Amino acid sequence: MNETTERGEKREQDGDNSIDSTFWPPNKALRQDCSFKIKIDRSPNAVAEASRDFGRLISGRAEGVIAVTTPDELVATIRHANSTGLSLTPCGTRASCGGQSLPNGGLSLDMRNMNALGPVDLQNATIECESGATLRAISEATLRHNMLPNILSFNLDLTIGGILSAGGFGANCHRFGPMVANVKSLDVVTGEGRRVHCSPEREAALFDAVLGGLGHCGVIARATLALRKVRSKVRLWSLLYHRHEDWLDDQESLIRSSRCDYMQGFFWAGPQLLRSTPTGFYPKAQWLYGLSIGSEYDGEAPDDDWMLADLKPSGVLAVDDADTAQFIDLYRDRFVQMRRTDAWQRRHPWIDCLLAPEVVREILPQVLEKLPRAAGDGHRLAWFPTKHLPGLFSVPAGDWAVAFAVLPTSIEESVYEETLAALDQVRRMLWDRGGKAYLVGWFGPMDDAGWRRHYGERYDAWIAAKQKYDPRRVLHSMAFSN
Ligand SMILES: Cc1cc2nc3c(=O)[nH]c(=O)nc-3n(C[C@H](O)[C@H](O)[C@H](O)COP(=O)(O)OP(=O)(O)OC[C@H]3O[C@@H](n4cnc5c(N)ncnc54)[C@H](O)[C@@H]3O)c2cc1C
């Protein structure tokens, strides 16, 4: 590691500067606070790693990496950046796809080593976690008390800071909403270097701006997550459908009856049949739809007839039982395989879009027509209630929304350009129907008009939050380069 202290020139001050004058310009006390030596790693390996995310679609321009290990170091680093004109991009595992965690000519603020976990608070059913803690570490700690965070995303190796800056969808978001809807409080260091404890009751504007906020206004130092009691086993039913109408009907009916603890929709291109078109015979896919539903239990497994009553699948492919700890990691093998092959290193134009349920019903056949076969089998659907979402989390109007995802594990280079163009068409089609980007996916360059479209009536509040909490625009990324 190289050691560096001050570098870079002061930036022009812009935006609303109504900030607490004790924090800017830095007074003597703050300069003393900043006396901890900021270490910037400028080694080629560190810079290369910090310029690359899972998407592999955009290259970042990192100048170095600062890895913080304590909240105090985080405060000092951000204050130092304010006083020197450095810009910072917080990151966890850089699993986002469109440059959200990549610097555009500044420093990567690596949060992974700040990863302590508080004890499980049994009385309040919460756990306090530092930002770099992974969902795996958190769930291991809570399972010792037969508890889990209300909801977990499928990839347990993401950091809690990264996932709460995104959203956090998983197999039980139809019950609890995404992870951002299950946070009791946060410790945030704002872009101006102020450490603030916030919650829905206290400093709510900051709480709302940071959850799902991609590190735009502040850096999450700690989060207190809501926990729930879990049962030891999960029974899983894997259902197959030939008609998307039946598949969607059953998902709605399961939500209404609150029967299952877990639910995830899949769809994939089945047998390719040669069909006549004006320009010759072309293969056409037979689309198939899957539904995985799960119920936790202790002792005797839940009754199949009870769970499947009124549902209309073409067939029940399997009924499996698993330990809950095993179940929450159900995608582990898929991710291990992606890493073993070169799939992890390839480009991932992942489309993640939040849609109104009626739009999914209406638009699905057209989307399937357009989806390129090279996009593979990673198409997913998860329903979630829109109540209790943070104020700046943009979703379509209505009580329910659907996270619609096209997640190719890898795309052959030979068909990459045409696949990307087809995916881009799909993305635009979804946005034209009121879809909102899940902000850690791939959404191409976003100009001001794009952000206005995304945030809609929340746009002014989003701009005001940036001006209030990060007036010197210390926090930035490739995704916010406009
Ligand atoms: C294989 C795979 C599986 C996935 N599965 C799911 C899933 O099941 N559900 C789901 O919802 N998503 C999923 N995702 C997407 C994932 O949620 C996001 O990419 C998530 O943000 C990644 O966490 P991370 O630690 O890698 O964060 P990064 O990608 O490093 O960062 C994401 C964003 O958060 C900001 N950030 C990071 N840390 C902080 C912090 N402490 N404070 C403020 N801002 C911060 C970054 O600047 C960036 O804008 C998956 C991604 C992959 C690659």
Ligand as a Chemical Component Dictionary entry (heavy atoms), coordinates in Angstrom:
data_LIG
# 
_chem_comp.id                   LIG 
_chem_comp.type                 NON-POLYMER 
_chem_comp.pdbx_formal_charge   0 
_chem_comp.three_letter_code    LIG 
# 
loop_
_chem_comp_atom.comp_id 
_chem_comp_atom.atom_id 
_chem_comp_atom.alt_atom_id 
_chem_comp_atom.type_symbol 
_chem_comp_atom.charge 
_chem_comp_atom.model_Cartn_x 
_chem_comp_atom.model_Cartn_y 
_chem_comp_atom.model_Cartn_z 
_chem_comp_atom.pdbx_ordinal 
LIG C1  C1  C 0 -24.740 -13.176 -8.869 1  
LIG C2  C2  C 0 -25.584 -12.034 -8.388 2  
LIG C3  C3  C 0 -26.752 -12.288 -7.701 3  
LIG C4  C4  C 0 -27.567 -11.244 -7.278 4  
LIG N1  N1  N 0 -28.704 -11.538 -6.603 5  
LIG C5  C5  C 0 -29.510 -10.552 -6.210 6  
LIG C6  C6  C 0 -30.715 -10.827 -5.501 7  
LIG O1  O1  O 0 -31.057 -11.969 -5.233 8  
LIG N2  N2  N 0 -31.491 -9.782  -5.131 9  
LIG C7  C7  C 0 -31.146 -8.505  -5.397 10 
LIG O2  O2  O 0 -31.893 -7.599  -5.029 11 
LIG N3  N3  N 0 -30.018 -8.215  -6.061 12 
LIG C8  C8  C 0 -29.198 -9.196  -6.474 13 
LIG N4  N4  N 0 -28.059 -8.890  -7.154 14 
LIG C9  C9  C 0 -27.750 -7.498  -7.437 15 
LIG C10 C10 C 0 -27.125 -6.914  -6.152 16 
LIG O3  O3  O 0 -28.155 -6.635  -5.291 17 
LIG C11 C11 C 0 -26.521 -5.617  -6.229 18 
LIG O4  O4  O 0 -25.548 -5.709  -7.185 19 
LIG C12 C12 C 0 -25.956 -5.212  -4.853 20 
LIG O5  O5  O 0 -25.987 -3.855  -4.730 21 
LIG C13 C13 C 0 -24.601 -5.721  -4.745 22 
LIG O6  O6  O 0 -24.042 -5.569  -3.487 23 
LIG P1  P1  P 0 -22.508 -5.255  -3.484 24 
LIG O7  O7  O 0 -22.001 -5.478  -2.118 25 
LIG O8  O8  O 0 -21.788 -5.961  -4.562 26 
LIG O9  O9  O 0 -22.565 -3.696  -3.812 27 
LIG P2  P2  P 0 -21.811 -2.883  -4.974 28 
LIG O10 O10 O 0 -22.184 -3.414  -6.302 29 
LIG O11 O11 O 0 -20.367 -2.800  -4.656 30 
LIG O12 O12 O 0 -22.485 -1.449  -4.770 31 
LIG C14 C14 C 0 -23.799 -1.245  -5.187 32 
LIG C15 C15 C 0 -24.142 0.237   -5.025 33 
LIG O13 O13 O 0 -24.168 0.554   -3.647 34 
LIG C16 C16 C 0 -23.209 1.581   -3.339 35 
LIG N5  N5  N 0 -22.662 1.191   -2.037 36 
LIG C17 C17 C 0 -21.952 0.087   -1.716 37 
LIG N6  N6  N 0 -21.710 0.080   -0.393 38 
LIG C18 C18 C 0 -22.287 1.190   0.116  39 
LIG C19 C19 C 0 -22.392 1.761   1.417  40 
LIG N7  N7  N 0 -21.843 1.165   2.482  41 
LIG N8  N8  N 0 -23.065 2.912   1.567  42 
LIG C20 C20 C 0 -23.618 3.542   0.504  43 
LIG N9  N9  N 0 -23.530 3.059   -0.748 44 
LIG C21 C21 C 0 -22.888 1.903   -0.926 45 
LIG C22 C22 C 0 -22.228 1.565   -4.481 46 
LIG O14 O14 O 0 -21.653 2.843   -4.679 47 
LIG C23 C23 C 0 -23.129 1.191   -5.639 48 
LIG O15 O15 O 0 -23.819 2.306   -6.109 49 
LIG C24 C24 C 0 -27.205 -9.904  -7.563 50 
LIG C25 C25 C 0 -26.023 -9.640  -8.238 51 
LIG C26 C26 C 0 -25.222 -10.694 -8.649 52 
LIG C27 C27 C 0 -23.968 -10.402 -9.407 53 
# 
loop_
_chem_comp_bond.comp_id 
_chem_comp_bond.atom_id_1 
_chem_comp_bond.atom_id_2 
_chem_comp_bond.value_order 
_chem_comp_bond.pdbx_ordinal 
LIG C1  C2  SING 1  
LIG C2  C3  SING 2  
LIG C2  C26 DOUB 3  
LIG C3  C4  DOUB 4  
LIG C4  N1  SING 5  
LIG C4  C24 SING 6  
LIG N1  C5  DOUB 7  
LIG C5  C6  SING 8  
LIG C5  C8  SING 9  
LIG C6  O1  DOUB 10 
LIG C6  N2  SING 11 
LIG N2  C7  SING 12 
LIG C7  O2  DOUB 13 
LIG C7  N3  SING 14 
LIG N3  C8  DOUB 15 
LIG C8  N4  SING 16 
LIG N4  C9  SING 17 
LIG N4  C24 SING 18 
LIG C9  C10 SING 19 
LIG C10 O3  SING 20 
LIG C10 C11 SING 21 
LIG C11 O4  SING 22 
LIG C11 C12 SING 23 
LIG C12 O5  SING 24 
LIG C12 C13 SING 25 
LIG C13 O6  SING 26 
LIG O6  P1  SING 27 
LIG P1  O7  DOUB 28 
LIG P1  O8  SING 29 
LIG P1  O9  SING 30 
LIG O9  P2  SING 31 
LIG P2  O10 DOUB 32 
LIG P2  O11 SING 33 
LIG P2  O12 SING 34 
LIG O12 C14 SING 35 
LIG C14 C15 SING 36 
LIG C15 O13 SING 37 
LIG C15 C23 SING 38 
LIG O13 C16 SING 39 
LIG C16 N5  SING 40 
LIG C16 C22 SING 41 
LIG N5  C17 SING 42 
LIG N5  C21 SING 43 
LIG C17 N6  DOUB 44 
LIG N6  C18 SING 45 
LIG C18 C19 SING 46 
LIG C18 C21 DOUB 47 
LIG C19 N7  SING 48 
LIG C19 N8  DOUB 49 
LIG N8  C20 SING 50 
LIG C20 N9  DOUB 51 
LIG N9  C21 SING 52 
LIG C22 O14 SING 53 
LIG C22 C23 SING 54 
LIG C23 O15 SING 55 
LIG C24 C25 DOUB 56 
LIG C25 C26 SING 57 
LIG C26 C27 SING 58 
# 
